[in-house]
Amino acid sequence: MVNKIYSDAASALEGLLFDGMTICAGGFGLCGIPERLIDAIRDAGTKDLTIASNNAGIDGEGLGKLLRTRQVRKMISSYVGENKEFERQFLSGELEVEFCPQGTLAERCRAGGAGIPGFYTKTGVGTQVAEGKEVKVFDGEEYILERGIRADLSIIKGWKADESGNLIFRKTARNFNQPMATAGRICVAEVEEVVPVGSLDPDHIHLPGIYVKRMIVGAPYEKKIEFRTTRARPEAA
């Protein structure tokens, strides 16, 4: 069996990074994001990146770290609400942004991973999302053509994996990590735990090991809070 486990994020990404590349990054906000791999890309200084991700984390966390260091040229995303630096760079023309409805983005990555170059959807018809896209009528209704996404590299975060790369995601971390994993020509995963082959129930595996080329154990992790809402402590009677 090929050894897929690397000692750290930098070694797992060795030979895979180059300026101008496209990366699919898993996670949602700060949930299920490949923190260690993002840090390694930042430290490597790889620039002019195109990144497909639901969002770009928050200021100074997640993919927000790569925005802060100006390593990102273009984001393909569905949400930017918690990242002021993302907003600033977009409004100032420093960052190219391709907005994509959330479900469409997930399907574009899933389609790319399945070898499907494009698909038609009603989502976005009659809005700015449809501008410049091919429109076709099916059963009397308009649909727009969306292209599948293929990336040079996928970086994802899993909960548990076996030594061959079969991987389980935990709860909502599954939503974007799974389609992003298949969309890259090479997928590198960071996980919280690696167990021996045969330890995982086959019915519980979300991502087959054939998709995962390299892995690291990134634990322990600190639970980050995207935004905190508090109220004043009531005064003692």
Disulfide bonds with the S-S distance in Angstrom:
none
